Amino acid sequence: MLKGLTQAQVDKYNDNGFLYPLDVFSKEQAKGYLDQLEAFEASQNQQNKAQGFTPRKGKGFNFKPHLLFRWVDEIVHNPIILDYVEDLIGPDIRLFNMAVWPKDAHDPAYVSWHQDATYFGLDPSTQVAVWIALADAPIESGCMEVVPGSHKLGQLHHAEVKSDNILLSRGQTIDVPYDKSRTEFMPVKAGQCSLHDTFLIHASGPNESDFRRVGMALSYIPASSRCKSDVRLSAMLMRGEDRYGNFDDEPRPKVDYGEAEQAAHQFSLGRFQELNAEQAKRY
């Protein structure tokens, strides 16, 4: 029994590797979330930086902010999102990772062609990425662009590309041939989301619009997944039960940016940095 998607939508996702646009919350709710994000940025004196909520160094507020803020926790637990995910991967769900992706107006920053599976080393590799818009993301603002059906290619090799304008952690970019003759943009409005498979080849261009584009990428996995790395990671159980014990549980925040919340966040960040260091040896 499907909860959020139709069978036709599930079939389309399985065939193409992505689905959009899907409604989650109102434009007014999206604006409320964006206001809270930017208020925190202002308190940290980061509101005018291109990375905004996502500094590449320092405390890593872009990484798993649902551990720090109740309003982000509210987003990742949104039942509409979880219904979409459950229809694709089943009822026992963990949130493996999430990040905030802002692009300032007329900023040259972009995301190169890549696959999400490259970063995580999951077994099985099943993962649904939910990209939720807090501000409108039309084509001119640098919305996601995908290669339909490319998830069927499996894992492709990536190389590290050094560029200050690539938003990926080490500039990971696919460096083997693949057919990019037909791509599709996935514009979404504030409060809408898109879904895509972990192996889907995708990218996003610079923001050529006059406004700031802000979205969140939520990575959901079945509780049966494990990380093939020797680094034991943490992940939050979102729905159902976990009978496998492959991850340390993460606590939901009780206050915004409290001491316990910061400690939990730093613990998870440290483990993920260990994983990234291990994976960097492959490049």
URGINOR-V913183 format. One record per residue. N is the residue number from 0. SS is DSSP state (H for helix, E for strand, L for the rest). PHI is phi in degrees with one decimal (999 if undefined). D_LAST is the distance of its C-alpha to the last C-alpha in Angstrom with 1 decimal. Layout:
n->{N & N}
ss->{SS & SS}
phi->{PHI & PHI}
d_last->{D_LAST & D_LAST}
//
This chain:
n->{0 & 1 & 2 & 3 & 4 & 5 & 6 & 7 & 8 & 9 & 10 & 11 & 12 & 13 & 14 & 15 & 16 & 17 & 18 & 19 & 20 & 21 & 22 & 23 & 24 & 25 & 26 & 27 & 28 & 29 & 30 & 31 & 32 & 33 & 34 & 35 & 36 & 37 & 38 & 39 & 40 & 41 & 42 & 43 & 44 & 45 & 46 & 47 & 48 & 49 & 50 & 51 & 52 & 53 & 54 & 55 & 56 & 57 & 58 & 59 & 60 & 61 & 62 & 63 & 64 & 65 & 66 & 67 & 68 & 69 & 70 & 71 & 72 & 73 & 74 & 75 & 76 & 77 & 78 & 79 & 80 & 81 & 82 & 83 & 84 & 85 & 86 & 87 & 88 & 89 & 90 & 91 & 92 & 93 & 94 & 95 & 96 & 97 & 98 & 99 & 100 & 101 & 102 & 103 & 104 & 105 & 106 & 107 & 108 & 109 & 110 & 111 & 112 & 113 & 114 & 115 & 116 & 117 & 118 & 119 & 120 & 121 & 122 & 123 & 124 & 125 & 126 & 127 & 128 & 129 & 130 & 131 & 132 & 133 & 134 & 135 & 136 & 137 & 138 & 139 & 140 & 141 & 142 & 143 & 144 & 145 & 146 & 147 & 148 & 149 & 150 & 151 & 152 & 153 & 154 & 155 & 156 & 157 & 158 & 159 & 160 & 161 & 162 & 163 & 164 & 165 & 166 & 167 & 168 & 169 & 170 & 171 & 172 & 173 & 174 & 175 & 176 & 177 & 178 & 179 & 180 & 181 & 182 & 183 & 184 & 185 & 186 & 187 & 188 & 189 & 190 & 191 & 192 & 193 & 194 & 195 & 196 & 197 & 198 & 199 & 200 & 201 & 202 & 203 & 204 & 205 & 206 & 207 & 208 & 209 & 210 & 211 & 212 & 213 & 214 & 215 & 216 & 217 & 218 & 219 & 220 & 221 & 222 & 223 & 224 & 225 & 226 & 227 & 228 & 229 & 230 & 231 & 232 & 233 & 234 & 235 & 236 & 237 & 238 & 239 & 240 & 241 & 242 & 243 & 244 & 245 & 246 & 247 & 248 & 249 & 250 & 251 & 252 & 253 & 254 & 255 & 256 & 257 & 258 & 259 & 260 & 261 & 262 & 263 & 264 & 265 & 266 & 267 & 268 & 269 & 270 & 271 & 272 & 273 & 274 & 275 & 276 & 277 & 278 & 279 & 280 & 281 & 282}
ss->{L & L & L & L & L & L & H & H & H & H & H & H & H & H & H & H & L & E & E & E & E & E & E & L & L & L & H & H & H & H & H & H & H & H & H & H & H & H & H & H & H & H & H & L & L & L & L & L & L & L & L & L & L & L & L & L & L & L & L & L & L & L & E & L & H & H & H & L & L & H & H & H & H & H & H & H & L & L & H & H & H & H & H & H & H & H & H & H & H & L & L & L & E & E & E & E & E & E & E & E & E & E & E & L & L & L & E & L & L & E & E & E & E & E & L & H & H & H & H & L & L & E & E & L & L & L & L & E & E & E & E & E & E & L & L & L & E & L & H & H & H & L & L & E & E & E & L & L & L & H & H & H & H & L & L & L & L & E & E & E & L & L & L & L & L & E & L & L & L & L & L & E & E & E & L & L & L & L & L & L & L & L & L & E & E & E & L & E & L & L & L & E & E & E & E & E & E & L & L & L & L & E & E & E & L & L & E & L & L & L & L & L & E & E & E & E & E & E & E & E & E & E & L & L & L & E & E & L & L & L & L & L & L & E & E & E & E & E & E & L & L & L & L & L & L & L & L & E & E & L & L & L & L & L & L & L & L & L & H & H & H & H & H & H & H & H & H & H & H & H & H & H & H & H & H & H & H & H & H & H & L & L & L}
phi->{999 & -73.9 & -106.2 & -126.6 & -108.1 & -88.1 & -62.3 & -63.1 & -68.5 & -61.5 & -62.6 & -65.7 & -61.1 & -64.5 & -76.4 & -97.8 & 90.7 & -159.5 & -155.3 & -167.5 & -84.3 & -123.4 & -76.4 & -125.1 & -140.7 & -72.9 & -61.0 & -66.9 & -64.0 & -60.2 & -63.8 & -63.5 & -65.2 & -62.1 & -61.0 & -68.5 & -60.9 & -72.1 & -65.4 & -68.0 & -55.3 & -61.7 & -67.5 & -100.4 & 58.2 & -122.0 & -66.9 & -100.7 & -86.0 & -59.7 & -76.1 & 52.2 & -68.8 & -122.8 & -64.4 & -71.9 & -122.1 & 85.8 & -85.4 & 61.8 & -63.9 & -68.0 & -85.5 & 44.8 & -66.5 & -66.4 & -81.9 & -106.4 & -131.3 & -65.5 & -69.5 & -73.9 & -56.7 & -63.2 & -65.5 & -68.7 & -95.4 & -55.3 & -63.4 & -67.4 & -60.9 & -65.3 & -65.2 & -57.7 & -65.8 & -59.3 & -64.4 & -103.7 & -127.8 & 101.6 & -82.7 & -100.4 & -126.5 & -116.8 & -92.8 & -77.7 & -157.9 & -157.1 & -150.6 & -97.6 & -126.0 & -92.5 & -131.8 & -68.6 & -57.0 & 58.2 & -93.3 & -78.1 & -61.9 & -148.1 & -114.1 & -76.9 & -67.5 & -156.7 & -124.3 & -61.4 & -58.3 & -58.5 & -92.4 & -112.3 & 59.8 & -91.9 & -138.2 & -68.5 & -79.2 & -53.7 & -157.9 & -110.4 & -95.9 & -108.7 & -103.7 & -107.6 & -91.6 & -92.6 & -136.5 & -54.8 & -129.3 & -77.8 & -57.6 & -67.4 & -90.4 & 90.1 & -70.7 & -66.8 & -123.0 & -129.5 & -104.6 & -56.0 & 78.9 & -70.8 & -63.6 & -75.8 & -77.3 & 74.4 & -72.9 & -105.6 & -75.8 & -118.2 & -120.7 & -83.2 & -117.5 & -86.9 & -159.9 & -68.8 & -94.6 & -85.2 & -80.9 & -68.4 & -58.5 & -125.2 & 67.9 & -58.7 & -139.2 & -59.2 & -123.0 & -121.1 & -65.2 & -156.4 & -82.0 & -114.6 & -74.7 & -131.7 & -122.5 & -139.9 & -82.3 & -122.3 & -68.3 & -137.0 & -96.8 & -53.8 & 95.0 & -102.2 & -137.0 & -123.7 & -121.4 & -148.6 & -74.7 & -62.3 & -96.5 & -64.2 & -77.5 & -152.2 & -157.6 & -152.7 & -86.1 & -67.2 & -86.1 & -98.6 & -89.5 & -94.4 & -132.4 & -80.2 & -98.0 & -130.7 & -140.4 & -125.5 & -107.5 & -111.6 & -109.0 & -104.1 & -133.2 & -69.1 & -62.8 & -75.4 & -66.2 & -137.3 & -93.4 & -71.3 & -72.1 & -75.1 & -77.3 & -85.9 & -96.2 & -109.9 & -156.9 & -89.0 & -77.9 & -99.6 & -160.4 & 80.4 & -137.3 & -116.2 & -102.5 & -115.7 & 69.1 & -84.7 & -133.8 & -75.2 & -72.7 & -109.7 & -82.6 & -75.2 & -69.2 & -97.4 & -135.3 & -80.4 & 57.6 & -78.8 & -63.8 & -64.3 & -66.9 & -65.0 & -65.4 & -63.1 & -65.6 & -64.8 & -61.5 & -65.5 & -61.0 & -61.2 & -63.9 & -69.7 & -65.8 & -62.8 & -61.3 & -61.9 & -64.1 & -65.2 & -70.2 & -61.7 & -68.0 & -79.2 & -97.7}
d_last->{43.4 & 41.0 & 41.1 & 39.6 & 38.6 & 40.8 & 40.2 & 39.7 & 36.9 & 35.2 & 35.5 & 34.1 & 31.1 & 30.4 & 31.0 & 29.1 & 26.5 & 27.9 & 31.3 & 32.9 & 34.9 & 36.1 & 38.5 & 37.8 & 40.0 & 42.2 & 41.4 & 43.4 & 41.4 & 38.2 & 39.8 & 40.7 & 37.2 & 35.9 & 38.7 & 37.7 & 34.1 & 35.3 & 37.9 & 35.3 & 33.2 & 36.5 & 37.1 & 33.8 & 34.4 & 31.4 & 33.3 & 32.9 & 29.1 & 26.9 & 24.8 & 28.1 & 27.7 & 23.9 & 23.2 & 19.6 & 20.9 & 23.9 & 25.2 & 23.0 & 26.0 & 24.0 & 22.5 & 25.1 & 28.2 & 30.2 & 30.3 & 31.9 & 34.3 & 36.9 & 36.8 & 33.1 & 34.0 & 36.7 & 34.4 & 32.0 & 35.1 & 36.9 & 38.6 & 38.3 & 34.4 & 34.6 & 37.0 & 34.7 & 31.9 & 34.3 & 35.4 & 31.9 & 30.6 & 33.8 & 35.7 & 33.6 & 31.0 & 28.5 & 26.8 & 23.2 & 22.0 & 23.5 & 22.9 & 25.1 & 24.3 & 26.8 & 27.0 & 29.8 & 32.3 & 31.3 & 27.9 & 25.2 & 22.4 & 20.8 & 18.3 & 16.2 & 16.3 & 14.3 & 15.2 & 16.0 & 15.2 & 11.4 & 12.0 & 14.7 & 14.5 & 18.3 & 20.7 & 22.5 & 20.2 & 23.4 & 23.0 & 25.2 & 24.1 & 27.3 & 27.2 & 30.4 & 31.9 & 33.8 & 34.7 & 35.2 & 32.1 & 33.5 & 31.6 & 32.3 & 30.8 & 27.3 & 27.7 & 25.2 & 24.9 & 24.0 & 24.0 & 26.8 & 26.2 & 22.5 & 22.0 & 23.6 & 20.6 & 18.7 & 14.9 & 13.2 & 9.7 & 8.0 & 6.2 & 6.4 & 10.0 & 12.1 & 15.5 & 18.1 & 19.4 & 16.6 & 17.4 & 14.2 & 12.8 & 9.7 & 10.9 & 9.1 & 11.0 & 11.9 & 11.5 & 14.0 & 17.8 & 19.8 & 23.3 & 23.5 & 27.2 & 28.5 & 27.1 & 29.0 & 29.2 & 29.9 & 32.2 & 33.6 & 36.4 & 36.5 & 37.0 & 35.4 & 32.2 & 30.0 & 28.3 & 25.2 & 23.4 & 19.9 & 18.8 & 20.7 & 19.0 & 20.1 & 20.0 & 22.6 & 24.0 & 25.5 & 28.8 & 31.6 & 34.3 & 36.7 & 35.6 & 32.8 & 30.8 & 29.8 & 28.4 & 27.0 & 24.4 & 25.5 & 23.4 & 25.9 & 25.5 & 28.2 & 29.1 & 28.4 & 24.6 & 22.6 & 19.1 & 17.5 & 16.0 & 18.4 & 18.6 & 21.8 & 21.7 & 24.8 & 26.0 & 29.4 & 31.7 & 33.2 & 35.6 & 37.0 & 36.2 & 33.4 & 34.5 & 31.2 & 30.2 & 26.4 & 26.1 & 28.0 & 30.4 & 30.2 & 33.6 & 34.9 & 35.9 & 39.6 & 39.7 & 37.6 & 35.3 & 37.2 & 36.4 & 35.7 & 33.5 & 31.5 & 31.0 & 29.8 & 27.4 & 26.0 & 25.7 & 23.7 & 21.5 & 20.8 & 19.9 & 17.5 & 15.8 & 15.5 & 13.8 & 11.3 & 10.7 & 10.3 & 7.8 & 5.6 & 5.5 & 3.8 & 0.0}
//
